[in-house]
Amino acid sequence: MKKRILILLSSILTLVALSGAASACTATLYQPELPEALKK
């Protein structure tokens, strides 16, 4: 019984960690347009 609780708890915590990491990573993929003045 104790082993099942630990497996369930670790699975839930893994999902929470992955969802937090995924939401943080989407902001780093955004790259705004480069202004013409900086392209020179």
The first five atom37 places (N, CA, C, CB, O) and aatype in JSON, in Angstrom:
{
  "aatype": [12, 11, 11, 1, 9, 10, 9, 10, 10, 15, 15, 9, 10, 16, 10, 19, 0, 10, 15, 7, 0, 0, 15, 0, 4, 16, 0, 16, 10, 18, 5, 14, 6, 10, 14, 6, 0, 10, 11, 11],
  "atom_mask": [
    [1, 1, 1, 1, 1],
    [1, 1, 1, 1, 1],
    [1, 1, 1, 1, 1],
    [1, 1, 1, 1, 1],
    [1, 1, 1, 1, 1],
    [1, 1, 1, 1, 1],
    [1, 1, 1, 1, 1],
    [1, 1, 1, 1, 1],
    [1, 1, 1, 1, 1],
    [1, 1, 1, 1, 1],
    [1, 1, 1, 1, 1],
    [1, 1, 1, 1, 1],
    [1, 1, 1, 1, 1],
    [1, 1, 1, 1, 1],
    [1, 1, 1, 1, 1],
    [1, 1, 1, 1, 1],
    [1, 1, 1, 1, 1],
    [1, 1, 1, 1, 1],
    [1, 1, 1, 1, 1],
    [1, 1, 1, 0, 1],
    [1, 1, 1, 1, 1],
    [1, 1, 1, 1, 1],
    [1, 1, 1, 1, 1],
    [1, 1, 1, 1, 1],
    [1, 1, 1, 1, 1],
    [1, 1, 1, 1, 1],
    [1, 1, 1, 1, 1],
    [1, 1, 1, 1, 1],
    [1, 1, 1, 1, 1],
    [1, 1, 1, 1, 1],
    [1, 1, 1, 1, 1],
    [1, 1, 1, 1, 1],
    [1, 1, 1, 1, 1],
    [1, 1, 1, 1, 1],
    [1, 1, 1, 1, 1],
    [1, 1, 1, 1, 1],
    [1, 1, 1, 1, 1],
    [1, 1, 1, 1, 1],
    [1, 1, 1, 1, 1],
    [1, 1, 1, 1, 1]
  ],
  "atom_positions": [
    [[0.83, -1.2, 0.0], [0.0, 0.0, 0.0], [0.87, 1.26, 0.0], [-0.94, 0.0, 1.22], [0.59, 2.23, -0.71]],
    [[1.93, 1.23, 0.82], [2.81, 2.39, 0.9], [3.5, 2.66, -0.44], [3.85, 2.17, 2.01], [3.72, 3.81, -0.83]],
    [[3.85, 1.57, -1.13], [4.53, 1.72, -2.42], [3.6, 2.37, -3.45], [5.01, 0.34, -2.94], [4.05, 3.2, -4.25]],
    [[2.32, 2.0, -3.43], [1.37, 2.59, -4.38], [1.18, 4.08, -4.11], [0.02, 1.87, -4.29], [1.06, 4.86, -5.06]],
    [[1.16, 4.47, -2.87], [1.01, 5.9, -2.53], [2.23, 6.67, -3.0], [0.82, 6.09, -1.0], [2.1, 7.77, -3.54]],
    [[3.42, 6.11, -2.81], [4.65, 6.78, -3.26], [4.69, 6.9, -4.78], [5.88, 6.03, -2.77], [5.12, 7.92, -5.31]],
    [[4.25, 5.87, -5.49], [4.22, 5.92, -6.96], [3.23, 6.97, -7.43], [3.86, 4.53, -7.54], [3.53, 7.74, -8.34]],
    [[2.06, 7.01, -6.82], [1.05, 8.0, -7.18], [1.55, 9.42, -6.91], [-0.26, 7.75, -6.42], [1.38, 10.31, -7.74]],
    [[2.15, 9.62, -5.75], [2.67, 10.93, -5.39], [3.79, 11.38, -6.34], [3.18, 10.91, -3.94], [3.83, 12.54, -6.75]],
    [[4.68, 10.46, -6.68], [5.77, 10.83, -7.59], [5.24, 11.14, -8.99], [6.81, 9.71, -7.66], [5.77, 12.01, -9.68]],
    [[4.21, 10.42, -9.42], [3.62, 10.7, -10.73], [2.97, 12.07, -10.77], [2.59, 9.62, -11.08], [3.12, 12.8, -11.75]],
    [[2.25, 12.41, -9.72], [1.58, 13.72, -9.66], [2.62, 14.84, -9.63], [0.67, 13.81, -8.43], [2.47, 15.84, -10.33]],
    [[3.66, 14.66, -8.83], [4.69, 15.7, -8.74], [5.46, 15.84, -10.06], [5.67, 15.38, -7.61], [5.87, 16.95, -10.42]],
    [[5.65, 14.75, -10.77], [6.31, 14.82, -12.07], [5.46, 15.6, -13.07], [6.59, 13.41, -12.61], [5.99, 16.41, -13.82]],
    [[4.16, 15.36, -13.08], [3.27, 16.1, -13.97], [3.25, 17.59, -13.63], [1.86, 15.54, -13.9], [3.23, 18.42, -14.54]],
    [[3.27, 17.92, -12.35], [3.29, 19.33, -11.94], [4.6, 19.99, -12.4], [3.13, 19.46, -10.41], [4.59, 21.12, -12.89]],
    [[5.71, 19.29, -12.23], [7.0, 19.84, -12.63], [7.08, 20.03, -14.14], [8.14, 18.93, -12.16], [7.58, 21.05, -14.62]],
    [[6.58, 19.06, -14.9], [6.62, 19.17, -16.37], [5.71, 20.28, -16.87], [6.22, 17.85, -17.01], [6.06, 20.98, -17.82]],
    [[4.56, 20.45, -16.25], [3.66, 21.52, -16.71], [4.25, 22.89, -16.38], [2.27, 21.37, -16.07], [4.07, 23.83, -17.15]],
    [[4.93, 23.01, -15.26], [5.59, 24.28, -14.92], [6.73, 24.58, -15.86], [0.0, 0.0, 0.0], [6.91, 25.73, -16.27]],
    [[7.5, 23.57, -16.21], [8.62, 23.77, -17.13], [8.12, 24.1, -18.53], [9.51, 22.52, -17.17], [8.72, 24.92, -19.22]],
    [[7.05, 23.47, -18.95], [6.51, 23.72, -20.29], [5.96, 25.14, -20.41], [5.41, 22.71, -20.62], [6.12, 25.78, -21.45]],
    [[5.32, 25.63, -19.37], [4.78, 26.99, -19.44], [5.88, 28.03, -19.41], [3.8, 27.22, -18.3], [5.73, 29.11, -19.98]],
    [[6.99, 27.73, -18.75], [8.11, 28.67, -18.7], [8.87, 28.69, -20.03], [9.06, 28.31, -17.55], [9.41, 29.72, -20.41]],
    [[8.91, 27.59, -20.71], [9.68, 27.49, -21.95], [9.0, 28.18, -23.13], [9.92, 26.04, -22.28], [9.68, 28.59, -24.07]],
    [[7.7, 28.31, -23.09], [7.03, 28.92, -24.25], [7.38, 30.39, -24.38], [5.51, 28.75, -24.13], [7.37, 30.93, -25.49]],
    [[7.69, 31.06, -23.28], [8.04, 32.47, -23.34], [9.41, 32.67, -23.99], [8.03, 33.09, -21.94], [9.66, 33.72, -24.59]],
    [[10.3, 31.7, -23.89], [11.63, 31.84, -24.47], [11.63, 31.61, -25.97], [12.59, 30.89, -23.81], [12.6, 31.97, -26.64]],
    [[10.58, 31.03, -26.51], [10.52, 30.79, -27.95], [10.07, 32.01, -28.73], [9.58, 29.64, -28.23], [10.23, 32.06, -29.95]],
    [[9.53, 33.01, -28.04], [9.04, 34.22, -28.71], [10.2, 35.11, -29.09], [8.05, 34.99, -27.8], [11.02, 35.46, -28.24]],
    [[10.29, 35.47, -30.35], [11.32, 36.4, -30.82], [10.64, 37.52, -31.59], [12.39, 35.66, -31.71], [10.05, 37.27, -32.64]],
    [[10.7, 38.75, -31.08], [10.06, 39.85, -31.77], [10.81, 40.22, -33.06], [9.98, 41.07, -30.84], [11.96, 39.84, -33.25]],
    [[10.13, 40.96, -33.92], [10.73, 41.39, -35.18], [11.9, 42.34, -34.91], [9.68, 42.07, -36.07], [11.83, 43.17, -34.01]],
    [[12.95, 42.22, -35.69], [14.12, 43.08, -35.55], [13.87, 44.39, -36.3], [15.38, 42.38, -36.09], [13.54, 44.37, -37.48]],
    [[14.04, 45.54, -35.61], [13.81, 46.81, -36.29], [14.83, 47.05, -37.42], [13.89, 47.95, -35.27], [15.95, 46.55, -37.38]],
    [[14.4, 47.81, -38.41], [15.27, 48.08, -39.57], [16.56, 48.79, -39.16], [14.52, 48.94, -40.61], [17.6, 48.56, -39.77]],
    [[16.52, 49.65, -38.14], [17.7, 50.39, -37.7], [18.79, 49.46, -37.15], [17.31, 51.4, -36.64], [19.97, 49.78, -37.22]],
    [[18.38, 48.34, -36.61], [19.36, 47.4, -36.04], [19.91, 46.42, -37.08], [18.73, 46.64, -34.9], [20.89, 45.73, -36.81]],
    [[19.3, 46.34, -38.24], [19.73, 45.39, -39.26], [20.98, 45.85, -40.0], [18.61, 45.15, -40.25], [21.61, 45.05, -40.71]],
    [[21.35, 47.11, -39.86], [22.51, 47.63, -40.59], [23.82, 47.11, -40.06], [22.53, 49.14, -40.54], [24.88, 47.46, -40.57]]
  ]
}
